[in-house]
Structures are given as C-alpha cells and as structure tokens.
Amino acid sequence: MLKHSLLIALLAGVSYASAQTQFKPEDTEFYEPVPRVVTTKANAAPSDAIVLFDGKNLSEWVSEKDGRPAQWTITDNVLTVKPGSGGIKTNKQFEDFQLHVEWRSPEKIKGEGQGRGNSGIFLQGLYELQVLDNDDNKTYTNGQAGSLYKQSPPLVEARKPESGWHTYDVIYTAPRFNKDGQLIKRALVTVLHNGVVVQNNTELQGTTEYIGLPKMKAHGPGPISLQDHGDLVSYRNIWIREL
C-alpha cells in the first residue's frame, strides 16, 4: 500500500512525477494478503485440487442420462468409455476452474474423421472441448482435437505419437449473466494440448450444438461431462482446481 502521506499528496494535486521522487522502496511493498500454499508433486494433482479420477473408482461421477452410478470401465487405473452406456458427469458443479485431463485414442484405430477415437469434455456440461484421434485424421478443423467443437479450431495441431496419451490443461472462466438472465460476459477458455497453447483466452459463443448455431442461455455452475460417442477412448489422472 502507498504511504498515507504520499496518497494525500497525490490527492491534493501534486504531480505524479513530483510524488514519485518522494517514494521509498518500502512504500510500494505490501505483505497482506498472504497467498495460501499449494504443494505439487510430479505426476500428481496439486494439494488443493479435487481429484475426479485417480484410477481407483468412479465415486465422483454419475450417468449423464439418469444420475445413476457411472458404468464406464476401469482397467489398470485407466477409465474407458463403455459404448452405449451414455456420457458421465461429475457429482459436483463448477464455475471458474483449472482442469487437467489425460486421454488416449482406442488401441485399435478404425474409421476416419469424426468416427475415429471420438469423445469430448464438456465444460459446465454445455461447452465441448473435442477429443478425437489426430494422427493423420482429416476432418473439419473446428471439430478436430483441441477445438472448441463447431466454434473454434485449435491454433495448432499438437500430436503425441510416441505414447498415445494426450494431456489437456484448461483454464476456464464461466459466463456471467445478470438477474434477468442477460449475458454480461462471455465464457473464456485457454487450453494447452500436450503443453502447447491451442486455445488462447478464446470466447465461447454459446452452447455446443451439432446442428445450427451456438445458443446463449443463462446458467450457474455446471458439471464436467465426458462423452460416450461409441469409441473406446480412455481417460486417466483427472483433477480440477476451483478458481
């Protein structure tokens, strides 16, 4: 905080340049509030994160269709889509957050375009970050891996052929609406795909729609959802930090 005498001088009309000559280093140093401590370890969620999947169970998830326990398959600490069972969503709902997800295309690749290793991560259950095999798989660019589906293509295509496992790190700021349901501020999304920025503070135009334009509807906090698109896409090491 500025020293009281300097604030008075500035408020009294003393020029900034003149007031600047009166500053001491300690005049612009402050010690409160003190940031809380978050600890990190290699290949582990930060200490303040909510672990959504660590390979053990699906206690944080339910079926998107009926709210019953999620039916996807867990093998060797890896979660895999159970085709036909429907998408899954988190029990908890979120607004602004940092999300970490690791995903892998099916071991046996078949099909092409949108029919090849397709799934999706829905932010607040409404806005899809596309999951799709991207190893020489031609499709529309606003539907490829790293895209905000049917809205914004990735800045670059980030491939990772050596292990098959991809990483998404997402910084998300939810849209804001007034008490009448009118939009005040659009949602913003930054995405790092395998450590590479593919969405940079991108504005979401509205909900993800397969047919037609995005829709803007007022809402509050929402879940993280994973899509069952009929392909054996796998996930692991999913965590979220509320911001």
Secondary structure, 3 states (H helix, E strand, C coil): CCCHHHHHHHHCCCCHHHHHCCCCHHHHCCCCCCCCCCCCCCCCCCCCCEEEECCCCCCCEEECCCCCECCCEEECCEEECCCCCCCEEECCCECCEEEEEEEECCCCCCCCHHHCCCEEEEECCCEEEEECCCCCCCCCHHHCCCCECCCECCCCCCCCCCCCEEEEEEEEECCEECCCCCEEECCEEEEEECCEEEEEEEECCCCCCCCCCCCCCCCCCECCEECCCCCCCEEEEEEEEEC
